[in-house]
Amino acid sequence: MNWPNNADGDVFRSLVEHEFNFDREYQIDFNVDFNEWPPSAAALQKLKERYGEISIYQPDEAYEGYVQLKIFGKLTYPLVIEIQDITTTLMEPYGGICESWGVLHE
């Protein structure tokens, strides 16, 4: 595959190097960061309405707080970009941005 030369493309290239099976479906975790913590109740409600269950990770010594949503399906570059764009647009009025994601595999 020929992914763009950006952070998301770098992750996909790394997954290929680690023999990731793109034919399977996986749980893909997307993180939403906010300018101010905690995020508003309205922001959390919008995420729940759009994605169902969300997880809230409180700030600690190592990380700032963030909200995580989960998508189940085949991992594709267009999917990652679409979810990040939709989520960022949805969270923009609340000071939120979605620009990180991850997937666990064997």
Buried (B, 14 or more C-beta within 10 A) or exposed (E): EEBEEEEBBEBBBEBEEEEBEEEEEBEBBBBBBBEEEEBBEEBBEBBEEBBEEBEEEEEEEEEEBBBBBEBEEEBEBEBBEEBBEBBBEBBEEBBBBBBBBEBEEE
